[in-house]
Amino acid sequence: MPTTILKMRRGERAAEPGSRVENAYAALKSAILDNIYPPGHFAAENDVAAQLGMSRTPVHEAAIRLQEEGLVEVLPRRGILVRAISPRDIREIYELTIALESMAAEVLAARSLSPAVKKTLARLEAETKTMEIALKKNDLDRWAAADDRFHGLLTGECGNRRLSRMASTIRDQTHRARLLTLRLRPRPVKSAPEHRAIIEAIRSGDPGAAAKSAGAHRRRASEVMIPLIEKFSAPNS
């Protein structure tokens, strides 16, 4: 077990003191998504519980939730194994992502005159600007965080709660893949202009163009990401 102290991701709030399962879930998920616990990492539940200052039971319940989300495998009487990201996994995830984000952009464009959508567009614009600044400074971690927030806003603020929940779960997987390949792929110079194309299509109230721009953006990303995952994935993943 590494000496790294488990903690929640920046911007996430701890649950109420009595909700130890929620706190364990947040801390473990943070370690996985931020690649502190990389694919293939094994953690004993007792060791995790000791770090978090709680019993093993809430850690185990949190691990079961993460297993349902496809992030870990719970090994009976042993501990938690962080799942590798296989080429098949990432291909299926991107197929869903393309469909969901295209639909989210389409829905937002259909409601582009509403105050809520105008506010969302301003936030999308701000995250895109942050990406551009970060890339100029070669701060890829900050770039990736802003990119993740952009896509979270796109699906999270579209007004369709079921779509938002589905997109949130699979976005965790694309986030992991992004971190694993962040410094292996070409500089992501096309992302911000593609984000702006999505924003402008939504702002203009053109659902078809918004869906097309969002789908094309994620499709191009998959064409970069999948070959890298195929190249660096373990033979048995």
N, C-alpha and C positions, 0 to 999 in steps of 0.2 A: 504494500500500500504506500503510495507516495506521501511525502510529508505535506503536500499542498493542502491548505485548509479549505474545505468545501464552503462555498458561499453562493448566493443567488446572483443571477445576471444583473448587470447595471440596469436600473430602471424598474426592476421587479421589487415588490413589497413583500415582506414576510407575512405569513398568515397569523391569525390570532395565536397567542401563546399555547392554547389548548390543542391547536391543530398541528400536531407533530407530523402527521402524514404529509400535510401540505408543505411544511417546511422541508422535510426530507426530500419530497418530490422536486421542489424548486431547486434545492442545492444539487441534487444528483443530475437533474436535467441541465443545469447551468454548466456543470463540469463536463458533460457530454457535448453540448452544443458549442462550448468554447474550446473544445479539443484538449481540455485538461485531462480528461479521460478519453484517449483516442480510440479508434476502432481496434478491437482485440484486447483492450485493457480489462483486467480482472480485478474486482474489488470484493473483499469479504464483507458481508453485511455487518458483522460485529465490529470491524474496523471503521466502517462508515459511521455506524451508530456512535462509536466512541468519539470520533471527530465532531459529530453534531451534538454530543452531550445528551443522547436519548437512548432508549432501549432498542433492541433489534426489531421489534414488531412493526413500528411505523416505517422503518427503513424497508422492511420486506414488503409492506403494503405499497409503498411508493414504487419499489422496483417492479411489482406486478403491473402497476399502471404504465410504467415506461415500457414494459414488455408488450403490452397491448398496443402501444404507439409504434412499436417496431424498433425502438432504440436499444434495447438490451435483451439478453436472454437470462432468465433466472435459473441457475443451476441448483437443484435441490440439495440442501445440506452443505453447499459449497459457497455460493455467493452470486455475484452479478457479473456477467460478461457483456461488454459493450459490443454491439453487433457491427460487423464490417459493412461497408457500403458496396454492394456488388453492382456490376454493370447492369444486370437485369433489374435490380432495385431502382437504380437511378433512372433507367429508361422508362420504367412504369411510372415513377414519380413525376418525371417531366411530361409524360403524356397527360397525366391528370392536371398538372400545373398549367399547361398550355390551355386546356379546356376551361379550367376554373378562372384563370386570370382574364382570358378572352371574354368570358361571360360577365365577370365583374366590371371590366371596362365598358362593355356594352350597356350594362345596367346604369352605370354612372353617367354615361353619355345621354341616356334617355331622360335623366333627371338633372341635366347640367345647369338648368336655371334655378335650382333650389339653393337656398342659403347654405345648407349642409354640404352640398357637393362643391360649391364655390370655396368653402373653407377647406375641404379635403384637397382641392386642386392647389390651393396655396401651400398646404403642407407637403404635397407631392413635389411642388416646385422647389421648396426649401431643401428637401432631402436630395434632390437632383443637384442643386447648387453645392451642397455639402460634398457630394461625390466628386464634382469637378474640382473643387478646392483641394480635397484630399489627394486626388490623383496627381495634381500639379506638384504637390509636396511629396509624392511617392509614398503616401501613408495608406497602404493597402488595407490595413485593419480598419481604419476609419472609413475608408471607401466602402468596404464590405458591410459595415454596420449601417451606413446610410442606405445602401442598396437594399439591405434586408428590411429596413423600416419602410422604404418606398413600397415594396411589394406587400408588406403587412398592411399598409394603409389602403392600397388598391383593393384588396379583398376584404379587409376588415371594416371599411367604411362604405361598402357598396350597398348596404341596406338589406342584404339577404343573409340572415343569421346562419342558416345551414351551410351555405356556401362558405361563409367566413370560418366556421368551425372546421370544415373539411380542409380548407386551404391552410389554416393554422397548423394542423397536424403534419401535413406533407411539407410545409415550408421548413419545419425543423430538419427534415432530411436534406433538403436542398441547401440549407445553411451549413450543415456538416460537410457536404460535398464541396461547397464553395471554399470553406476554410482549408480543406485538405489539398485543394488544387490552386489556391490563391496565388502562390508564387511559382507555379509550374506552367501556367498558361500565359499567352501574350497579354500585354497591358490592356485592360478593359476600356479602351478608348471609345468604343461604340455604344456603351451602355447608356451614358447620359443623353446623347442625342436621340436614342431610341425611346428613352423615358419621356423626353420632351415631345416626341411625336404622339405618344399615348396621351399626354396631358392636353395637347392641342386638339386632338380628335374628340376627347371628352368635352373640352371647353366649347367646341364648335357644335356640340349636340349631334354628332354623327355616330350612332351606335355601330354601324358596320365598319367604319374606319377605325374606331376605337378597338373593337374586337380584333380586327386584322393586325393592328399595330402591336397590341399586347401579345397576341399569339406568335407573331413573327419574332418579337424580341426574345421570348422564352425558347422558341424553336432554335434560334441561332445560338443561344447559351447552351442548349443541350448538345448541339453539334460540336461545341468546344469541350464540354464537361465529360460527356460519355466516353470519348476516346481516351481521355486522361485516366478516368476510373478504370477502364479496360486495361490500360498499360500498367498501372500501379497496383491493381487489386491482387489479393492473394489467390493462388490457384484454386483453393477450396472455398472461395467466397461465392 
